[in-house]
């Protein structure tokens, strides 16, 4: 994706590298979180896959709002 940012469809299936770029984290962090079930992912054979719409919802759920 780098260099030629393409439009991401909400139900698009992403790789670890694509999720890492999308969230601006390292692929190693995404891999570790997937193994630890800290981020929603599916393991297909030896590969991890992520649905962008699920990652977006998960990210929104992680937001910390100040107490009012």
N, CA, C and O atoms as a DFTB+ gen file, in Angstrom:
272 C
 N C O
     1  1       0.815      -1.189       0.000
     2  2       0.000       0.000       0.000
     3  2       0.856       1.248       0.000
     4  3       0.421       2.276      -0.519
     5  1       2.034       1.203       0.550
     6  2       2.782       2.442       0.657
     7  2       3.089       3.027      -0.697
     8  3       3.313       2.326      -1.684
     9  1       3.090       4.339      -0.699
    10  2       3.371       5.044      -1.919
    11  2       2.138       5.230      -2.783
    12  3       1.935       6.309      -3.339
    13  1       1.321       4.215      -2.908
    14  2       0.116       4.329      -3.732
    15  2      -1.100       3.969      -2.885
    16  3      -1.749       2.949      -3.117
    17  1      -1.395       4.795      -1.921
    18  2      -2.533       4.561      -1.028
    19  2      -3.780       4.293      -1.859
    20  3      -4.274       5.185      -2.548
    21  1      -4.288       3.066      -1.794
    22  2      -5.492       2.734      -2.534
    23  2      -6.689       2.864      -1.618
    24  3      -6.558       2.846      -0.394
    25  1      -7.851       2.995      -2.221
    26  2      -9.083       3.098      -1.438
    27  2      -9.341       1.758      -0.767
    28  3      -9.316       0.720      -1.429
    29  1      -9.588       1.766       0.533
    30  2      -9.868       0.544       1.267
    31  2     -11.373       0.388       1.444
    32  3     -12.017       1.225       2.075
    33  1     -11.927      -0.675       0.893
    34  2     -13.349      -0.970       1.076
    35  2     -13.563      -1.437       2.510
    36  3     -12.678      -2.078       3.077
    37  1     -14.715      -1.135       3.116
    38  2     -14.958      -1.494       4.522
    39  2     -14.784      -2.980       4.821
    40  3     -14.298      -3.337       5.894
    41  1     -15.172      -3.852       3.890
    42  2     -15.068      -5.293       4.144
    43  2     -13.808      -5.913       3.558
    44  3     -13.684      -7.135       3.476
    45  1     -12.879      -5.062       3.153
    46  2     -11.641      -5.558       2.565
    47  2     -10.864      -6.392       3.582
    48  3     -10.824      -6.074       4.771
    49  1     -10.254      -7.455       3.091
    50  2      -9.410      -8.319       3.919
    51  2      -7.975      -7.809       3.819
    52  3      -7.445      -7.615       2.725
    53  1      -7.356      -7.595       4.984
    54  2      -6.014      -7.028       5.052
    55  2      -5.008      -8.029       5.601
    56  3      -5.360      -8.937       6.354
    57  1      -3.756      -7.850       5.214
    58  2      -2.645      -8.637       5.757
    59  2      -2.074      -7.926       6.985
    60  3      -2.465      -6.803       7.305
    61  1      -1.155      -8.588       7.658
    62  2      -0.482      -7.967       8.804
    63  2       0.210      -6.671       8.384
    64  3       0.099      -5.659       9.075
    65  1       0.915      -6.696       7.268
    66  2       1.622      -5.493       6.816
    67  2       0.653      -4.355       6.530
    68  3       0.939      -3.204       6.861
    69  1      -0.491      -4.659       5.921
    70  2      -1.470      -3.622       5.613
    71  2      -2.105      -3.049       6.880
    72  3      -2.319      -1.841       6.974
    73  1      -2.406      -3.912       7.853
    74  2      -2.964      -3.434       9.125
    75  2      -1.927      -2.586       9.852
    76  3      -2.261      -1.542      10.413
    77  1      -0.688      -3.021       9.848
    78  2       0.380      -2.259      10.500
    79  2       0.496      -0.872       9.883
    80  3       0.612       0.120      10.603
    81  1       0.466      -0.797       8.577
    82  2       0.554       0.507       7.908
    83  2      -0.680       1.349       8.229
    84  3      -0.565       2.542       8.507
    85  1      -1.850       0.731       8.189
    86  2      -3.111       1.429       8.454
    87  2      -3.131       2.026       9.862
    88  3      -3.575       3.158      10.052
    89  1      -2.645       1.256      10.856
    90  2      -2.642       1.715      12.248
    91  2      -1.344       2.415      12.638
    92  3      -1.206       2.887      13.766
    93  1      -0.399       2.482      11.714
    94  2       0.916       3.101      11.954
    95  2       1.659       2.440      13.110
    96  3       2.185       3.095      14.010
    97  1       1.675       1.108      13.041
    98  2       2.411       0.279      13.998
    99  2       3.330      -0.640      13.210
   100  3       3.274      -0.680      11.981
   101  1       4.171      -1.372      13.915
   102  2       5.049      -2.314      13.216
   103  2       4.303      -3.619      12.957
   104  3       3.404      -3.981      13.715
   105  1       4.672      -4.326      11.887
   106  2       4.072      -5.636      11.647
   107  2       4.296      -6.598      12.826
   108  3       3.447      -7.442      13.113
   109  1       5.432      -6.465      13.497
   110  2       5.720      -7.331      14.643
   111  2       4.698      -7.117      15.758
   112  3       4.276      -8.081      16.398
   113  1       4.296      -5.873      15.999
   114  2       3.289      -5.574      17.021
   115  2       1.951      -6.196      16.636
   116  3       1.296      -6.812      17.477
   117  1       1.536      -6.046      15.382
   118  2       0.259      -6.605      14.936
   119  2       0.293      -8.130      15.052
   120  3      -0.680      -8.736      15.502
   121  1       1.392      -8.748      14.655
   122  2       1.536     -10.202      14.749
   123  2       1.400     -10.669      16.199
   124  3       0.673     -11.618      16.492
   125  1       2.111      -9.990      17.096
   126  2       2.065     -10.351      18.521
   127  2       0.647     -10.187      19.066
   128  3       0.146     -11.071      19.762
   129  1      -0.006      -9.062      18.758
   130  2      -1.365      -8.820      19.238
   131  2      -2.339      -9.861      18.692
   132  3      -3.236     -10.302      19.410
   133  1      -2.172     -10.263      17.419
   134  2      -3.044     -11.288      16.830
   135  2      -2.869     -12.612      17.580
   136  3      -3.853     -13.274      17.911
   137  1      -1.632     -12.991      17.845
   138  2      -1.364     -14.230      18.587
   139  2      -1.968     -14.182      19.985
   140  3      -2.483     -15.186      20.477
   141  1      -1.906     -13.025      20.617
   142  2      -2.423     -12.850      21.981
   143  2      -3.918     -12.542      22.013
   144  3      -4.490     -12.344      23.084
   145  1      -4.550     -12.503      20.839
   146  2      -5.985     -12.187      20.716
   147  2      -6.318     -10.794      21.247
   148  3      -7.404     -10.567      21.783
   149  1      -5.385      -9.876      21.095
   150  2      -5.607      -8.483      21.514
   151  2      -6.205      -7.660      20.387
   152  3      -6.694      -6.555      20.618
   153  1      -6.171      -8.192      19.160
   154  2      -6.738      -7.524      17.996
   155  2      -7.508      -8.593      17.213
   156  3      -7.026      -9.718      17.084
   157  1      -8.695      -8.264      16.688
   158  2      -9.487      -9.283      15.986
   159  2      -8.821      -9.717      14.676
   160  3      -8.520      -8.894      13.811
   161  1      -8.602     -11.018      14.555
   162  2      -7.908     -11.563      13.393
   163  2      -8.324     -13.013      13.191
   164  3      -8.858     -13.661      14.092
   165  1      -8.066     -13.503      11.985
   166  2      -8.314     -14.899      11.633
   167  2      -7.014     -15.463      11.089
   168  3      -6.354     -14.838      10.260
   169  1      -6.649     -16.656      11.562
   170  2      -5.457     -17.301      11.034
   171  2      -5.886     -18.315       9.983
   172  3      -6.617     -19.262      10.274
   173  1      -5.423     -18.103       8.762
   174  2      -5.717     -18.993       7.643
   175  2      -4.420     -19.704       7.269
   176  3      -3.550     -19.131       6.613
   177  1      -4.307     -20.937       7.691
   178  2      -3.041     -21.650       7.509
   179  2      -1.993     -21.002       8.391
   180  3      -2.129     -20.980       9.614
   181  1      -0.951     -20.476       7.776
   182  2       0.119     -19.799       8.528
   183  2      -0.014     -18.284       8.485
   184  3       0.814     -17.571       9.051
   185  1      -1.040     -17.793       7.823
   186  2      -1.189     -16.356       7.599
   187  2      -2.326     -15.762       8.421
   188  3      -3.370     -16.393       8.587
   189  1      -2.128     -14.555       8.933
   190  2      -3.163     -13.813       9.642
   191  2      -3.868     -12.889       8.665
   192  3      -3.236     -12.283       7.800
   193  1      -5.195     -12.785       8.811
   194  2      -5.988     -11.868       7.999
   195  2      -6.934     -11.082       8.893
   196  3      -7.363     -11.550       9.948
   197  1      -7.247      -9.868       8.437
   198  2      -8.043      -8.923       9.213
   199  2      -9.084      -8.290       8.294
   200  3      -8.791      -8.010       7.132
   201  1     -10.292      -8.062       8.799
   202  2     -11.313      -7.338       8.033
   203  2     -11.266      -5.884       8.479
   204  3     -11.348      -5.582       9.669
   205  1     -11.135      -4.991       7.507
   206  2     -10.965      -3.583       7.833
   207  2     -12.103      -3.034       8.684
   208  3     -11.849      -2.281       9.624
   209  1     -13.344      -3.385       8.385
   210  2     -14.472      -2.867       9.162
   211  2     -14.400      -3.321      10.613
   212  3     -14.782      -2.574      11.513
   213  1     -13.915      -4.534      10.851
   214  2     -13.762      -5.039      12.223
   215  2     -12.625      -4.308      12.932
   216  3     -12.740      -3.984      14.114
   217  1     -11.536      -4.049      12.225
   218  2     -10.416      -3.295      12.800
   219  2     -10.875      -1.885      13.160
   220  3     -10.520      -1.366      14.218
   221  1     -11.664      -1.263      12.282
   222  2     -12.174       0.087      12.574
   223  2     -13.028       0.089      13.841
   224  3     -12.880       0.971      14.686
   225  1     -13.922      -0.894      13.977
   226  2     -14.770      -0.968      15.174
   227  2     -13.911      -1.232      16.411
   228  3     -14.103      -0.595      17.447
   229  1     -12.971      -2.164      16.306
   230  2     -12.076      -2.476      17.422
   231  2     -11.316      -1.215      17.843
   232  3     -11.197      -0.927      19.034
   233  1     -10.802      -0.464      16.863
   234  2     -10.061       0.762      17.159
   235  2     -10.954       1.749      17.907
   236  3     -10.543       2.312      18.922
   237  1     -12.173       1.962      17.409
   238  2     -13.101       2.878      18.078
   239  2     -13.383       2.433      19.511
   240  3     -13.510       3.265      20.408
   241  1     -13.479       1.135      19.722
   242  2     -13.731       0.607      21.071
   243  2     -12.544       0.832      22.012
   244  3     -12.710       0.824      23.232
   245  1     -11.348       1.032      21.450
   246  2     -10.140       1.240      22.249
   247  2      -9.974       2.688      22.694
   248  3      -9.178       2.976      23.588
   249  1     -10.722       3.598      22.075
   250  2     -10.573       5.021      22.391
   251  2     -10.869       5.288      23.852
   252  3     -11.852       4.791      24.402
   253  1     -10.015       6.074      24.472
   254  2     -10.170       6.451      25.858
   255  2     -10.733       7.876      25.937
   256  3     -10.077       8.830      25.520
   257  1     -11.917       8.007      26.458
   258  2     -12.549       9.326      26.571
   259  2     -12.399       9.830      27.993
   260  3     -12.555       9.061      28.942
   261  1     -12.097      11.114      28.154
   262  2     -11.967      11.662      29.522
   263  2     -13.306      11.591      30.248
   264  3     -14.362      11.764      29.640
   265  1     -13.251      11.337      31.536
   266  2     -14.457      11.289      32.365
   267  2     -15.063      12.679      32.446
   268  3     -14.349      13.677      32.537
   269  1     -16.390      12.731      32.412
   270  2     -17.062      14.042      32.482
   271  2     -17.894      14.130      33.727
   272  3     -18.536      15.152      33.969
